[in-house]
Amino acid sequence: RAALAGVCAARCLQFAWQGRRVLASARLRAEPPLPRTYAWIRGHVPPEAALASLFYARDAWYAGRPFAPLPDALGPEELARKLRGGRVAYVLLQDFPGWQGLGYPPALGLHTALEFDAMAGRLSRPPFRTVFSDRAEGTSVVAVP
């Protein structure tokens, strides 16, 4: 009985501690991480146009547009073909200094900074075209041909 009471007390303290942290961070959750980029997407990308990004669930929530994960591809032409096959019209790229410290793996096996840089490099060459860039937020939106 004493052990059960101890476990219950420990769980209550744990939930109280975690709840305090969640409530304290409510303001951070209410403010989108890329406000200017999401505003541009809402103002310039048709509601039915799909985008792809590394953090597609977060970006879909804040931008109010459909998002898909970035596909694996070896070259720009293959990447464009895979994106078009998924009916993706734009790609949202974001600079991630130290993104591996986020504590969870990014989309579809892009597990290293080198692989992410290679993906960004493929998207910076023809047939792709940058249609929006925000240096302060470290973002760019690339049109898929």
Legacy VTK file of the C-alpha trace (Angstrom):
# vtk DataFile Version 3.0
C-alpha trace
ASCII
DATASET POLYDATA
POINTS 145 float
0.000 0.000 0.000
2.768 2.427 0.876
4.481 1.670 -2.432
1.270 2.346 -4.344
0.808 5.646 -2.503
4.387 6.591 -3.336
3.906 5.802 -7.019
0.676 7.822 -7.091
2.376 10.782 -5.410
5.287 10.622 -7.872
2.888 10.561 -10.838
0.955 13.542 -9.477
4.165 15.525 -9.124
5.237 14.517 -12.613
1.930 15.621 -14.159
1.973 18.879 -12.177
5.506 19.632 -13.382
4.762 18.768 -17.014
1.438 20.630 -16.938
3.170 23.776 -15.731
5.587 23.580 -18.632
2.789 22.994 -21.154
0.749 25.925 -19.848
3.807 28.182 -19.784
4.540 27.384 -23.422
0.959 28.022 -24.632
2.018 31.421 -25.973
4.743 29.766 -28.052
2.270 27.304 -29.552
-0.160 30.127 -30.389
2.436 32.015 -32.438
3.497 30.289 -35.663
7.234 29.736 -36.040
7.321 31.292 -39.559
4.615 34.000 -39.526
5.711 35.916 -42.649
6.257 32.772 -44.694
2.883 31.301 -43.722
1.198 34.652 -44.469
2.804 34.680 -47.930
1.636 31.114 -48.584
-1.932 31.945 -47.537
-1.908 35.054 -49.734
-0.214 33.653 -52.854
-0.734 29.889 -52.997
-4.194 28.693 -54.093
-6.041 26.786 -51.339
-6.085 23.595 -53.412
-2.338 23.694 -54.216
-0.255 21.186 -52.264
3.172 21.937 -50.846
5.958 19.682 -49.578
8.277 20.365 -46.658
10.413 18.723 -44.043
7.916 19.515 -41.255
4.789 19.027 -43.345
2.306 18.512 -40.487
3.369 21.685 -38.676
3.428 23.669 -41.911
-0.020 22.421 -42.981
-1.453 23.489 -39.624
-0.061 27.032 -39.714
-0.283 27.711 -43.464
-3.775 26.297 -43.928
-2.732 24.449 -47.070
-2.201 20.741 -47.816
1.394 19.604 -47.290
3.235 16.373 -48.072
6.641 15.054 -47.018
9.641 15.667 -49.246
10.339 12.589 -51.385
13.740 10.966 -51.713
15.290 11.623 -55.119
18.719 11.497 -56.715
18.548 14.482 -59.040
16.474 17.587 -59.813
14.527 15.942 -62.658
13.628 12.875 -60.568
12.656 15.117 -57.664
10.422 17.238 -59.932
8.808 14.070 -61.342
8.099 12.672 -57.864
6.696 15.984 -56.627
4.458 16.347 -59.698
3.349 12.730 -59.228
2.197 13.700 -55.735
0.495 16.814 -57.164
2.847 19.095 -55.233
3.063 22.609 -56.684
5.485 24.210 -54.189
8.182 23.230 -51.713
8.796 25.098 -48.470
12.446 25.049 -47.417
13.727 26.239 -44.066
17.282 26.657 -42.814
17.834 24.494 -39.760
21.019 25.346 -37.908
21.267 22.531 -35.393
17.973 20.944 -36.499
19.144 17.507 -35.387
18.788 18.681 -31.796
15.001 18.764 -32.229
14.763 15.271 -30.761
12.875 13.550 -33.579
13.840 12.450 -37.090
12.696 14.580 -40.012
10.582 13.311 -42.879
11.429 10.330 -45.062
14.975 9.501 -44.114
16.560 12.936 -44.412
18.571 12.107 -41.320
21.705 14.152 -41.817
22.426 17.787 -42.451
24.338 16.717 -45.571
21.266 14.991 -47.016
19.088 18.004 -46.252
21.648 20.334 -47.853
21.710 18.075 -50.925
17.891 18.249 -51.151
17.992 22.045 -50.848
20.687 22.126 -53.528
18.517 20.109 -55.930
15.652 22.534 -55.355
17.831 25.582 -56.040
18.561 24.535 -59.651
16.399 24.350 -62.754
13.773 23.172 -63.344
12.816 24.644 -59.929
12.272 28.371 -59.340
12.284 30.287 -56.048
9.106 32.386 -55.760
9.495 33.621 -52.167
12.364 34.059 -49.757
12.599 35.470 -46.237
16.145 35.755 -44.918
15.083 36.598 -41.366
13.029 33.396 -41.081
15.493 31.418 -43.214
12.786 30.203 -45.584
12.132 29.957 -49.285
9.223 28.693 -51.330
10.149 26.944 -54.556
7.751 26.374 -57.482
7.641 22.856 -58.903
7.572 22.897 -62.728
LINES 1 146
145 0 1 2 3 4 5 6 7 8 9 10 11 12 13 14 15 16 17 18 19 20 21 22 23 24 25 26 27 28 29 30 31 32 33 34 35 36 37 38 39 40 41 42 43 44 45 46 47 48 49 50 51 52 53 54 55 56 57 58 59 60 61 62 63 64 65 66 67 68 69 70 71 72 73 74 75 76 77 78 79 80 81 82 83 84 85 86 87 88 89 90 91 92 93 94 95 96 97 98 99 100 101 102 103 104 105 106 107 108 109 110 111 112 113 114 115 116 117 118 119 120 121 122 123 124 125 126 127 128 129 130 131 132 133 134 135 136 137 138 139 140 141 142 143 144
